[in-house]
Structures are given as C-alpha cells and as structure tokens.
Amino acid sequence: MHGFSYLTTPPVRFAPGKGDPYVTRLSDWIQTEGEVTGNPDLMIIGVPLSKSSISFSGAHSHPQQFRQLWTSFTTYNMDEDIDLAELAAVDLGDVKMHITDIPQCHRNIEEALHEVTSRFSGLPVLVGGDHSITYPAICGINRSRKQRVGLIQFDAHLDVRDTEYGGRSNGTPIRSLIETQALRGEDIVSIGLRSFANSREYRAYAEQQGVTIFTAQQVRQKGIQEVLEWTLNYLQAKCDVLYVTFDIDVLDQSLVPGVPAIGPAGLQAIDVFACAYELGKNQNVIGMDMVCVDPTKDLRDVTSRVALHVFLHFASGYYRRVKG
C-alpha cells in the first residue's frame, strides 16, 4: 500500500467527516499517500524519535498529536484571505523507528528524506521528534539535491554539544552537520538563543566555525523583521537553497509549556509565525522541520497548537509562492 521503503502509514487517521459544506478542516484537506495523484506541494512526514533527547522527552508522540489537531482548525487564513485547500498537501506517514538503535533511526531518517525528495519536487515538512532529526534529514536532502544548503535555526540552544559525550543527540545536530561537512558553519544562522541555556565554550565553538548568532534579546532590540531580512540576504548571497528548523523551545515558556527545555524570555509566537510565513514564501526554502514538542508535558495541547500554527503560517507563505 505504501510506496516508500522507510516510511509507515500513521496508525490512526483523524477524520470526523465533513458536517458543514462551507467549512474545510485540515483533516479534510491533507490527503494520505495513497490518495495523491501527481506532485504534492507539501509533504508532511512524522519523525517519532525522542530516545536521542538529552533530557526526558515524549516528543516521539508529537506527530500523532499534531495530526489529531487537524480536526480542530480550518484551511482559511483570514489575515491573508487565502484558503490552503487550494494546495496539494499529503501526509506521507512516519519514518520507521528502531526500538533501541538510535543510529539506525537516524539512518532511516536520512534514507526516507532522500527517497521522498528524489521522487517528488514538493517541499518536505518534518514533524519531530527531538532535534537530532535535523542532521540526518538534511543529509538525505543533500544527497538528492547536491546544492549548497544554508540553514536557519530558530532555537534557544546552540546544539553544538561534543558528540564524544553521548553520541548524536538533540544537543548535537548543528555540530554534526559541521563536522561531517554536510553544511559549512558560515552557512548557518541561529536565531533566538537564550541566556542560561548554553555555555561559553560552545558559543566559542559555534563562532569559530562561522555560525551567526542572534540571541533572543538581540531579536527584541533589533526586531524580528530586521533579523530575518539580514539572515536571508546573508545566506542567499552564497547558498543555493535554504532549510529551516524550528525548535519550539525558542518560544517563551508561557506560550509552550510542553517543550522539554522551557525557559523565560523567549521569542513571541507572532514573531515566529511571521518568520514562518516569510520563509514559506521564499523561493529558496526547500524544507523545514518543527521539533521538541512533548505532548505528555503539555497543557490542553497548547504547545502542539503553536507548532501546528507554525506549519499553517509556513504553508500560507508557500501558497503565496506558488499561487501568487
């Protein structure tokens, strides 16, 4: 039934049925892989991995919670007056995970993204899972596209921990990308870093590798629009394409109680949504992920709803890209 070697169909599909002919819910819009004909615009892929998290995390359960919320929201963006139902979106299911072997899980992610991006030209949207998934995902896409990739990282943390201390984890994706030469350090911009969440040594490593850093305080001082404009101008001057990773812990803890590493003085939701919209609209962006949401620690699905709205604003920007 499923046409991919490293993906499995979701265990449950949340589709309550269309009761109002004038309302299209996300669950009415997003198709399954078996229903798709042609080349989809957006390809949603669940990555249910959190065994590689440094701290306890139930982020492996987020892809299914993300899907469950599709019955709660519509496809109509009132601010932009666009209906996402005009895009072709498909849920390709979840990357297959090994019960105990984290390196095998990472290999499966890389192979899945290579297979999907080799077959379709649409844009992959990864729903994590912890942040370790970003490294193999980009490696898989690199094998398909063979272009110079720039990375925009929204995160409270640098994620450049030494892999000698615990292997590849949610604290290492940026270091892993640099040390394996999957990306150049100078092609990475990290936005939203927080005090009391990082170390001087790892900041020095990131800066020595050429990573550009914007702290959450700098974002407040400069404004998110100025920071994003600078980032896009800087990366697009030398990179062929861009990938975006949203670690949801970049937001203030009052907005996302269901992330493993909550902290005060984070970014505001409206700023992250604005960035998601602009990046979805950008012709050079070829993939994105949302990571580190733990539904087991959440309150009334608040954090999952924020992550879903990151996707919806990104999809709204993508609509402008392809539909005008």
C-alpha positions in Angstrom: 0.0 0.0 0.0 2.8 2.4 0.9 5.3 3.3 -1.8 8.3 4.2 0.4 10.8 1.8 2.0 11.5 3.9 5.1 8.0 5.3 5.9 5.0 3.7 7.5 1.4 4.9 7.4 0.1 6.6 10.6 -1.6 4.2 13.0 -4.7 6.4 13.2 -6.3 8.9 10.8 -8.4 11.6 12.5 -11.2 12.5 10.0 -14.6 13.1 11.7 -16.4 13.6 8.4 -17.5 16.9 6.7 -20.5 18.1 8.5 -20.6 21.7 7.1 -20.2 22.0 3.4 -18.9 25.6 3.9 -16.1 24.7 6.2 -12.9 22.8 5.2 -10.9 21.5 8.1 -7.3 20.5 7.9 -8.3 16.8 8.2 -10.4 17.3 5.0 -7.6 18.9 3.2 -4.5 16.8 4.0 -4.5 13.6 2.0 -2.8 10.3 2.6 -0.1 9.0 0.4 -2.5 6.5 -1.3 -4.9 9.3 -2.3 -2.3 11.6 -4.0 -2.0 11.9 -7.8 0.7 14.0 -9.3 3.3 16.0 -7.4 2.1 17.4 -4.0 3.0 20.9 -2.9 3.6 20.0 0.8 4.7 16.6 2.1 4.2 16.0 5.9 6.5 13.4 7.4 6.3 12.4 11.1 9.6 11.6 12.8 8.6 9.9 16.1 12.1 9.8 17.8 12.9 11.1 21.3 15.2 8.4 22.7 18.0 10.6 21.5 17.0 13.5 23.8 19.4 14.6 26.5 16.6 15.2 28.9 13.5 13.1 29.3 11.1 13.8 26.3 7.9 12.3 25.0 8.4 14.1 21.7 8.1 10.8 19.8 4.3 11.2 20.4 4.1 14.6 18.8 3.5 13.6 15.2 0.3 11.8 16.2 -0.9 14.6 18.4 -0.1 17.1 15.6 -2.4 15.1 13.3 -5.2 14.8 15.8 -5.4 18.6 15.9 -6.2 18.7 12.2 -9.9 18.3 13.1 -9.8 21.5 15.2 -8.7 24.1 12.6 -9.8 25.2 9.1 -7.8 25.9 6.0 -8.8 29.5 5.8 -6.2 32.2 6.7 -8.4 35.2 7.4 -5.5 37.7 7.6 -4.2 36.8 4.2 -7.6 35.9 2.7 -6.3 32.6 1.3 -7.6 29.1 1.5 -4.8 26.4 1.9 -7.2 23.8 0.5 -6.1 25.1 -3.0 -2.7 23.5 -2.3 -2.0 19.8 -2.5 -0.8 18.5 0.9 -0.1 14.9 1.7 0.7 13.0 4.9 3.3 10.5 3.9 3.3 8.9 7.4 6.1 8.3 9.9 9.7 7.4 9.4 10.2 3.8 10.6 12.0 3.8 14.0 14.1 1.0 15.6 13.1 0.3 19.2 16.6 0.6 20.7 19.1 1.6 17.9 19.3 5.4 17.7 22.0 5.4 14.9 19.6 3.1 12.8 16.8 5.6 13.4 19.0 8.4 12.1 19.9 6.3 9.1 16.2 5.6 8.4 15.5 9.4 8.5 18.3 10.1 6.0 17.1 7.4 3.7 13.5 8.4 4.0 14.2 12.1 3.1 16.5 11.0 0.2 13.8 8.8 -1.2 11.0 11.3 -0.8 12.9 14.3 -2.3 14.2 12.1 -5.1 10.7 11.2 -6.1 8.8 14.5 -5.5 9.8 18.1 -6.0 7.4 19.3 -3.3 8.5 20.7 0.0 9.0 18.3 2.9 7.6 19.3 6.3 9.0 17.2 9.2 7.1 16.9 12.5 9.5 15.8 15.2 10.6 14.2 17.4 13.6 15.7 19.1 16.2 18.0 17.4 18.5 15.2 16.5 16.3 14.5 13.4 17.5 17.7 11.6 21.0 16.3 10.9 20.0 13.1 9.1 17.1 14.9 7.3 19.4 17.5 5.8 21.9 14.7 4.8 19.1 12.9 3.0 18.0 16.0 1.1 21.7 16.8 0.3 22.0 13.5 -1.5 19.0 14.3 -3.7 19.7 18.0 -4.5 23.5 18.2 -4.3 23.4 22.0 -3.7 24.9 24.3 -1.2 22.4 24.5 1.7 22.1 27.3 4.2 20.4 26.6 7.5 18.2 29.0 9.5 17.8 27.7 13.0 15.2 29.0 15.5 16.3 27.7 18.9 17.1 28.6 22.5 20.2 26.4 22.2 23.2 26.2 20.0 23.0 22.4 19.6 26.8 22.1 19.1 27.5 19.7 22.0 30.5 17.5 21.6 29.4 14.1 20.2 32.1 12.4 22.3 29.8 12.9 25.3 26.7 10.8 24.5 26.8 10.5 20.7 24.4 12.2 18.3 21.5 13.6 20.4 19.1 16.5 20.3 22.0 18.7 21.5 24.3 17.9 18.6 22.6 18.4 15.2 24.4 21.6 14.3 27.8 20.3 15.3 27.1 17.0 13.4 26.3 19.0 10.2 29.5 21.0 10.5 31.9 18.1 11.5 30.6 15.8 8.7 30.8 18.8 6.3 27.2 18.4 5.4 27.0 22.1 5.9 29.5 24.9 6.3 29.4 26.7 9.6 29.3 30.0 7.8 26.1 28.9 6.1 24.2 28.6 9.5 22.3 31.4 11.3 20.8 30.7 14.7 18.1 32.9 16.0 16.6 33.2 19.5 19.4 31.9 21.7 18.7 32.4 25.4 20.9 33.1 28.4 21.3 30.4 31.0 20.7 27.7 28.3 24.1 27.5 26.7 27.8 27.5 27.6 30.7 29.9 26.8 32.7 27.0 25.3 30.0 26.0 22.9 29.4 29.6 21.9 33.1 29.9 21.1 33.0 26.7 19.0 30.0 28.0 17.0 31.6 31.3 16.4 34.9 29.8 15.4 33.0 27.7 12.9 31.4 30.8 11.4 27.9 30.3 12.8 26.0 33.6 13.0 24.2 34.0 16.4 21.2 36.2 17.2 20.1 36.0 20.9 16.5 36.4 21.9 17.5 39.8 23.5 19.0 40.9 20.2 15.8 39.9 18.4 13.8 42.1 20.8 16.2 45.0 20.3 16.5 44.8 16.5 13.0 43.5 15.7 12.4 40.1 14.1 11.9 41.6 10.6 15.3 43.2 10.6 16.9 40.0 11.8 15.2 37.8 9.2 15.9 40.2 6.4 19.6 40.3 7.3 19.6 36.5 7.5 18.0 36.0 4.1 20.3 38.5 2.4 23.4 37.0 4.1 22.6 33.3 3.2 21.1 33.8 -0.2 24.2 35.6 -1.3 26.2 32.4 -1.1 23.9 29.4 -0.7 21.8 27.7 -3.4 18.9 26.7 -1.2 17.7 27.1 2.4 16.4 24.7 5.1 14.6 25.9 8.2 14.4 24.2 11.6 12.0 25.4 14.3 12.9 24.2 17.8 9.7 25.1 19.5 11.6 25.8 22.7 12.7 29.1 21.1 9.4 30.5 22.3 8.8 31.9 25.7 7.8 29.2 28.3 4.5 30.9 28.9 3.5 30.0 25.3 4.9 26.5 25.1 4.7 24.6 28.4 5.0 21.3 26.6 8.7 21.6 25.5 11.3 19.6 27.4 13.5 22.7 27.9 11.2 25.5 28.9 12.6 28.9 29.7 11.6 32.5 30.2 12.5 35.5 27.9 12.0 33.5 24.7 10.5 34.7 21.4 6.9 35.6 20.9 4.5 33.5 18.8 3.6 36.3 16.5 7.2 36.8 15.6 7.9 33.1 14.9 4.6 32.9 12.9 5.7 36.0 10.8 9.1 34.3 10.1 7.4 31.1 9.1 5.2 32.9 6.7 8.1 34.8 5.1 10.2 31.7 4.8 7.3 29.7 3.3 7.1 32.4 0.7 10.8 32.4 -0.1 11.6 30.5 -3.3 14.9 29.2 -2.0 13.5 27.4 1.0 13.4 23.6 0.2 12.4 22.1 3.6 11.5 22.7 7.2 11.0 20.9 10.5 9.4 21.5 13.9 10.9 19.7 16.8 10.9 19.3 20.6 7.2 19.3 21.4 6.3 16.8 24.2 2.5 16.3 24.4 2.9 14.4 27.7 4.0 17.6 29.4 1.6 19.9 27.6 -1.4 21.8 28.8 -4.6 21.5 26.7 -2.4 20.9 23.6 -1.1 24.5 23.8 2.4 23.7 22.5 1.1 21.4 19.8 -1.2 24.1 18.7 1.6 26.6 18.4 3.7 24.1 16.4 0.7 23.5 14.1 0.3 27.2 13.6 4.0 27.5 12.6 3.2 25.0 9.9 0.0 26.8 8.9 1.8 30.2 8.6 4.6 28.5 6.6 2.0 26.9 4.3 0.3 30.3 3.9 3.6 31.7 2.7 4.1 28.7 0.4 0.7 29.4 -1.0 1.8 33.0 -2.0 4.9 31.4 -3.5 3.1 29.1 -5.9 -0.3 30.8 -6.3 0.7 34.5 -6.1 
